[in-house]
Amino acid sequence: MATAVAVLATLGFIGWLVFRAVKDKSIKAHFISYGVAVITGIFTYAYFLSMDLPQLIKIVVSIVLGIILIIVGALYQRRLAGR
């Protein structure tokens, strides 16, 4: 089910790009980046749904730890830039 949603999201994104091209509207780089990020998130979600629960917990903990480390690094850099 989750894989089908991911494939449909990809096809929808490609269809949206074709629709914008046919309507002669500009396709900017940030539209493409945003669309690729959304599709990547959907595929990642579909992959996580197919995992065992203990492995999923490990990945969620890793993601949360990564977020914490990014925030700590940003705060440290902000403090150094203020000097």
DRENTORKOL-3810 file (N, C-alpha, C; in nm, 4 decimals):
REM DRENTORKOL-3810
@n.u->0.0820; n.v->-0.1194; n.w->0.0000; ca.u->0.0000; ca.v->0.0000; ca.w->0.0000; c.u->0.0866; c.v->0.1260; c.w->0.0000
@n.u->0.1864; n.v->0.1281; n.w->0.0876; ca.u->0.2714; ca.v->0.2471; ca.w->0.0974; c.u->0.3530; c.v->0.2662; c.w->-0.0298
@n.u->0.3972; n.v->0.1565; n.w->-0.0910; ca.u->0.4735; ca.v->0.1675; ca.w->-0.2152; c.u->0.3855; c.v->0.2226; c.w->-0.3270
@n.u->0.2606; n.v->0.1806; n.w->-0.3283; ca.u->0.1679; ca.v->0.2319; ca.w->-0.4299; c.u->0.1469; c.v->0.3822; c.w->-0.4139
@n.u->0.1370; n.v->0.4286; n.w->-0.2906; ca.u->0.1218; ca.v->0.5721; ca.w->-0.2661; c.u->0.2462; c.v->0.6471; c.w->-0.3128
@n.u->0.3642; n.v->0.5903; n.w->-0.2873; ca.u->0.4891; ca.v->0.6540; ca.w->-0.3299; c.u->0.4969; c.v->0.6630; c.w->-0.4822
@n.u->0.4591; n.v->0.5569; n.w->-0.5501; ca.u->0.4626; ca.v->0.5574; ca.w->-0.6970; c.u->0.3607; c.v->0.6565; c.w->-0.7520
@n.u->0.2422; n.v->0.6605; n.w->-0.6934; ca.u->0.1407; ca.v->0.7564; ca.w->-0.7388; c.u->0.1849; c.v->0.9004; c.w->-0.7140
@n.u->0.2543; n.v->0.9242; n.w->-0.6040; ca.u->0.3058; ca.v->1.0594; ca.w->-0.5777; c.u->0.4093; c.v->1.0988; c.w->-0.6814
@n.u->0.4946; n.v->1.0062; n.w->-0.7198; ca.u->0.5949; ca.v->1.0333; ca.w->-0.8223; c.u->0.5282; c.v->1.0642; c.w->-0.9557
@n.u->0.4302; n.v->0.9844; n.w->-0.9921; ca.u->0.3583; ca.v->1.0088; ca.w->-1.1175; c.u->0.2827; c.v->1.1416; c.w->-1.1132
@n.u->0.2276; n.v->1.1753; n.w->-0.9980; ca.u->0.1590; ca.v->1.3032; ca.w->-0.9835; c.u->0.2545; c.v->1.4206; c.w->-1.0005
@n.u->0.3737; n.v->1.4089; n.w->-0.9447; ca.u->0.4735; ca.v->1.5150; ca.w->-0.9582; c.u->0.5166; c.v->1.5315; c.w->-1.1033
@n.u->0.5398; n.v->1.4222; n.w->-1.1711; ca.u->0.5778; ca.v->1.4281; ca.w->-1.3127; c.u->0.4633; c.v->1.4881; c.w->-1.3950
@n.u->0.3400; n.v->1.4487; n.w->-1.3638; ca.u->0.2243; ca.v->1.5047; ca.w->-1.4329; c.u->0.2104; c.v->1.6541; c.w->-1.4091
@n.u->0.2385; n.v->1.6982; n.w->-1.2870; ca.u->0.2321; ca.v->1.8406; ca.w->-1.2550; c.u->0.3364; c.v->1.9185; c.w->-1.3348
@n.u->0.4578; n.v->1.8620; n.w->-1.3462; ca.u->0.5615; ca.v->1.9279; ca.w->-1.4264; c.u->0.5202; c.v->1.9388; c.w->-1.5726
@n.u->0.4635; n.v->1.8322; n.w->-1.6275; ca.u->0.4176; ca.v->1.8340; ca.w->-1.7662; c.u->0.3046; c.v->1.9357; c.w->-1.7824
@n.u->0.2115; n.v->1.9399; n.w->-1.6883; ca.u->0.1003; ca.v->2.0353; ca.w->-1.6935; c.u->0.1516; c.v->2.1791; c.w->-1.6944
@n.u->0.2490; n.v->2.2093; n.w->-1.6090; ca.u->0.3057; ca.v->2.3453; ca.w->-1.6058; c.u->0.3777; c.v->2.3772; c.w->-1.7360
@n.u->0.4446; n.v->2.2783; n.w->-1.7938; ca.u->0.5152; ca.v->2.3019; ca.w->-1.9192; c.u->0.4163; c.v->2.3276; c.w->-2.0336
@n.u->0.3048; n.v->2.2542; n.w->-2.0359; ca.u->0.2038; ca.v->2.2719; ca.w->-2.1408; c.u->0.1372; c.v->2.4085; c.w->-2.1278
@n.u->0.1151; n.v->2.4552; n.w->-2.0063; ca.u->0.0523; ca.v->2.5853; ca.w->-1.9830; c.u->0.1501; c.v->2.7010; c.w->-2.0019
@n.u->0.2726; n.v->2.6722; n.w->-2.0410; ca.u->0.3778; ca.v->2.7719; ca.w->-2.0619; c.u->0.4079; c.v->2.8535; c.w->-1.9362
@n.u->0.3947; n.v->2.7903; n.w->-1.8214; ca.u->0.4336; ca.v->2.8547; ca.w->-1.6970; c.u->0.5778; c.v->2.8158; c.w->-1.6662
@n.u->0.6469; n.v->2.9043; n.w->-1.5990; ca.u->0.7870; ca.v->2.8762; ca.w->-1.5701; c.u->0.7991; c.v->2.7679; c.w->-1.4640
@n.u->0.9017; n.v->2.6889; n.w->-1.4790; ca.u->0.9340; ca.v->2.5862; ca.w->-1.3809; c.u->1.0652; c.v->2.6295; c.w->-1.3168
@n.u->1.0567; n.v->2.6742; n.w->-1.1938; ca.u->1.1747; ca.v->2.7256; ca.w->-1.1257; c.u->1.2447; c.v->2.6135; c.w->-1.0503
@n.u->1.3703; n.v->2.6377; n.w->-1.0200; ca.u->1.4519; ca.v->2.5352; ca.w->-0.9555; c.u->1.3971; c.v->2.4958; c.w->-0.8192
@n.u->1.3420; n.v->2.5920; n.w->-0.7451; ca.u->1.2929; ca.v->2.5561; ca.w->-0.6121; c.u->1.1670; c.v->2.4700; c.w->-0.6188
@n.u->1.0896; n.v->2.4775; n.w->-0.7287; ca.u->0.9768; ca.v->2.3871; ca.w->-0.7462; c.u->1.0264; c.v->2.2430; c.w->-0.7587
@n.u->1.1295; n.v->2.2258; n.w->-0.8384; ca.u->1.1863; ca.v->2.0915; ca.w->-0.8589; c.u->1.2444; c.v->2.0397; c.w->-0.7279
@n.u->1.3192; n.v->2.1236; n.w->-0.6579; ca.u->1.3805; ca.v->2.0816; ca.w->-0.5311; c.u->1.2734; c.v->2.0427; c.w->-0.4294
@n.u->1.1690; n.v->2.1230; n.w->-0.4206; ca.u->1.0614; ca.v->2.0941; ca.w->-0.3267; c.u->0.9921; c.v->1.9629; c.w->-0.3639
@n.u->0.9637; n.v->1.9441; n.w->-0.4901; ca.u->0.8975; ca.v->1.8217; ca.w->-0.5343; c.u->0.9811; c.v->1.6981; c.w->-0.5088
@n.u->1.1096; n.v->1.7071; n.w->-0.5373; ca.u->1.1986; ca.v->1.5927; ca.w->-0.5124; c.u->1.2062; c.v->1.5631; c.w->-0.3626
@n.u->1.2086; n.v->1.6677; n.w->-0.2796; ca.u->1.2121; ca.v->1.6475; ca.w->-0.1346; c.u->1.0843; c.v->1.5802; c.w->-0.0852
@n.u->0.9701; n.v->1.6210; n.w->-0.1386; ca.u->0.8437; ca.v->1.5601; ca.w->-0.0982; c.u->0.8387; c.v->1.4133; c.w->-0.1406
@n.u->0.8799; n.v->1.3855; n.w->-0.2625; ca.u->0.8792; ca.v->1.2471; ca.w->-0.3107; c.u->0.9763; c.v->1.1619; c.w->-0.2300
@n.u->1.0918; n.v->1.2171; n.w->-0.1971; ca.u->1.1873; ca.v->1.1441; ca.w->-0.1153; c.u->1.1283; c.v->1.1135; c.w->0.0218
@n.u->1.0590; n.v->1.2097; n.w->0.0793; ca.u->0.9934; ca.v->1.1869; ca.w->0.2079; c.u->0.8887; c.v->1.0770; c.w->0.2001
@n.u->0.8129; n.v->1.0742; n.w->0.0923; ca.u->0.7095; ca.v->0.9715; ca.w->0.0756; c.u->0.7731; c.v->0.8336; c.w->0.0601
@n.u->0.8801; n.v->0.8246; n.w->-0.0196; ca.u->0.9477; ca.v->0.6965; ca.w->-0.0353; c.u->1.0107; c.v->0.6511; c.w->0.0962
@n.u->1.0654; n.v->0.7445; n.w->0.1723; ca.u->1.1242; ca.v->0.7110; ca.w->0.3016; c.u->1.0168; c.v->0.6607; c.w->0.3968
@n.u->0.9024; n.v->0.7258; n.w->0.3970; ca.u->0.7903; ca.v->0.6834; ca.w->0.4808; c.u->0.7448; c.v->0.5431; c.w->0.4410
@n.u->0.7369; n.v->0.5172; n.w->0.3107; ca.u->0.6970; ca.v->0.3841; ca.w->0.2644; c.u->0.7988; c.v->0.2793; c.w->0.3071
@n.u->0.9267; n.v->0.3136; n.w->0.3026; ca.u->1.0314; ca.v->0.2195; ca.w->0.3454; c.u->1.0214; c.v->0.1933; c.w->0.4950
@n.u->0.9982; n.v->0.2993; n.w->0.5741; ca.u->0.9863; ca.v->0.2823; ca.w->0.7186; c.u->0.8666; c.v->0.1960; c.w->0.7556
@n.u->0.7578; n.v->0.2077; n.w->0.6815; ca.u->0.6403; ca.v->0.1271; ca.w->0.7116; c.u->0.6641; c.v->-0.0213; c.w->0.6870
@n.u->0.7576; n.v->-0.0543; n.w->0.5998; ca.u->0.7841; ca.v->-0.1952; ca.w->0.5702; c.u->0.8855; c.v->-0.2576; c.w->0.6660
@n.u->0.9374; n.v->-0.1815; n.w->0.7632; ca.u->1.0396; ca.v->-0.2312; ca.w->0.8553; c.u->0.9786; c.v->-0.2973; c.w->0.9780
@n.u->1.0632; n.v->-0.3727; n.w->1.0473; ca.u->1.0248; ca.v->-0.4258; ca.w->1.1776; c.u->1.0252; c.v->-0.3118; c.w->1.2778
@n.u->0.9487; n.v->-0.3258; n.w->1.3834; ca.u->0.9373; ca.v->-0.2181; ca.w->1.4802; c.u->1.0698; c.v->-0.1860; c.w->1.5497
@n.u->1.1488; n.v->-0.2830; n.w->1.5970; ca.u->1.2740; ca.v->-0.2469; ca.w->1.6638; c.u->1.3700; c.v->-0.1691; c.w->1.5734
@n.u->1.3777; n.v->-0.2060; n.w->1.4478; ca.u->1.4646; ca.v->-0.1343; ca.w->1.3545; c.u->1.4120; c.v->0.0067; c.w->1.3319
@n.u->1.2808; n.v->0.0212; n.w->1.3265; ca.u->1.2206; ca.v->0.1532; ca.w->1.3092; c.u->1.2529; c.v->0.2426; c.w->1.4286
@n.u->1.2496; n.v->0.1863; n.w->1.5478; ca.u->1.2832; ca.v->0.2639; ca.w->1.6677; c.u->1.4275; c.v->0.3113; c.w->1.6617
@n.u->1.5189; n.v->0.2252; n.w->1.6169; ca.u->1.6591; ca.v->0.2648; ca.w->1.6039; c.u->1.6745; c.v->0.3819; c.w->1.5075
@n.u->1.6030; n.v->0.3776; n.w->1.3976; ca.u->1.6139; ca.v->0.4835; ca.w->1.2972; c.u->1.5559; c.v->0.6137; c.w->1.3509
@n.u->1.4422; n.v->0.6070; n.w->1.4196; ca.u->1.3815; ca.v->0.7278; ca.w->1.4749; c.u->1.4744; c.v->0.7905; c.w->1.5792
@n.u->1.5350; n.v->0.7074; n.w->1.6630; ca.u->1.6298; ca.v->0.7590; ca.w->1.7624; c.u->1.7490; c.v->0.8238; c.w->1.6922
@n.u->1.7973; n.v->0.7635; n.w->1.5843; ca.u->1.9089; ca.v->0.8207; ca.w->1.5095; c.u->1.8713; c.v->0.9556; c.w->1.4487
@n.u->1.7511; n.v->0.9665; n.w->1.3958; ca.u->1.7059; ca.v->1.0919; ca.w->1.3371; c.u->1.6937; c.v->1.2002; c.w->1.4441
@n.u->1.6353; n.v->1.1651; n.w->1.5577; ca.u->1.6215; ca.v->1.2631; ca.w->1.6664; c.u->1.7586; c.v->1.3066; c.w->1.7162
@n.u->1.8517; n.v->1.2121; n.w->1.7313; ca.u->1.9870; ca.v->1.2467; ca.w->1.7730; c.u->2.0534; c.v->1.3385; c.w->1.6700
@n.u->2.0336; n.v->1.3113; n.w->1.5419; ca.u->2.0875; ca.v->1.3977; ca.w->1.4374; c.u->2.0313; c.v->1.5380; c.w->1.4441
@n.u->1.9011; n.v->1.5495; n.w->1.4701; ca.u->1.8384; ca.v->1.6816; ca.w->1.4822; c.u->1.8984; c.v->1.7575; c.w->1.6002
@n.u->1.9156; n.v->1.6882; n.w->1.7114; ca.u->1.9733; ca.v->1.7523; ca.w->1.8295; c.u->2.1149; c.v->1.7999; c.w->1.8005
@n.u->2.1940; n.v->1.7171; n.w->1.7330; ca.u->2.3315; ca.v->1.7566; ca.w->1.7018; c.u->2.3362; c.v->1.8745; c.w->1.6046
@n.u->2.2449; n.v->1.8799; n.w->1.5106; ca.u->2.2395; ca.v->1.9934; ca.w->1.4173; c.u->2.2054; c.v->2.1212; c.w->1.4929
@n.u->2.1093; n.v->2.1134; n.w->1.5843; ca.u->2.0717; ca.v->2.2312; ca.w->1.6627; c.u->2.1875; c.v->2.2775; c.w->1.7497
@n.u->2.2564; n.v->2.1833; n.w->1.8155; ca.u->2.3707; ca.v->2.2186; ca.w->1.8996; c.u->2.4805; c.v->2.2840; c.w->1.8155
@n.u->2.5073; n.v->2.2284; n.w->1.6979; ca.u->2.6078; ca.v->2.2863; ca.w->1.6097; c.u->2.5707; c.v->2.4259; c.w->1.5625
@n.u->2.4434; n.v->2.4468; n.w->1.5308; ca.u->2.3984; ca.v->2.5788; ca.w->1.4865; c.u->2.4087; c.v->2.6808; c.w->1.5992
@n.u->2.3716; n.v->2.6402; n.w->1.7193; ca.u->2.3833; ca.v->2.7319; ca.w->1.8333; c.u->2.5288; c.v->2.7655; c.w->1.8625
@n.u->2.6157; n.v->2.6667; n.w->1.8522; ca.u->2.7586; ca.v->2.6897; ca.w->1.8756; c.u->2.8160; c.v->2.7857; c.w->1.7711
@n.u->2.7784; n.v->2.7655; n.w->1.6441; ca.u->2.8280; ca.v->2.8527; ca.w->1.5382; c.u->2.7715; c.v->2.9939; c.w->1.5551
@n.u->2.6466; n.v->3.0053; n.w->1.5968; ca.u->2.5866; ca.v->3.1375; ca.w->1.6180; c.u->2.6592; c.v->3.2116; c.w->1.7301
@n.u->2.6964; n.v->3.1379; n.w->1.8343; ca.u->2.7679; ca.v->3.2001; ca.w->1.9452; c.u->2.9057; c.v->3.2465; c.w->1.9018
@n.u->2.9726; n.v->3.1667; n.w->1.8174; ca.u->3.1048; ca.v->3.2059; ca.w->1.7685; c.u->3.0967; c.v->3.3245; c.w->1.6735
@n.u->2.9896; n.v->3.3334; n.w->1.5947; ca.u->2.9755; ca.v->3.4437; ca.w->1.4996; c.u->2.9456; c.v->3.5751; c.w->1.5703
@n.u->2.8893; n.v->3.5670; n.w->1.6903; ca.u->2.8547; ca.v->3.6879; ca.w->1.7652; c.u->2.9734; c.v->3.7556; c.w->1.8290
@n.u->3.0876; n.v->3.6911; n.w->1.8321; ca.u->3.2071; ca.v->3.7502; ca.w->1.8967; c.u->3.2694; c.v->3.8565; c.w->1.8138
END
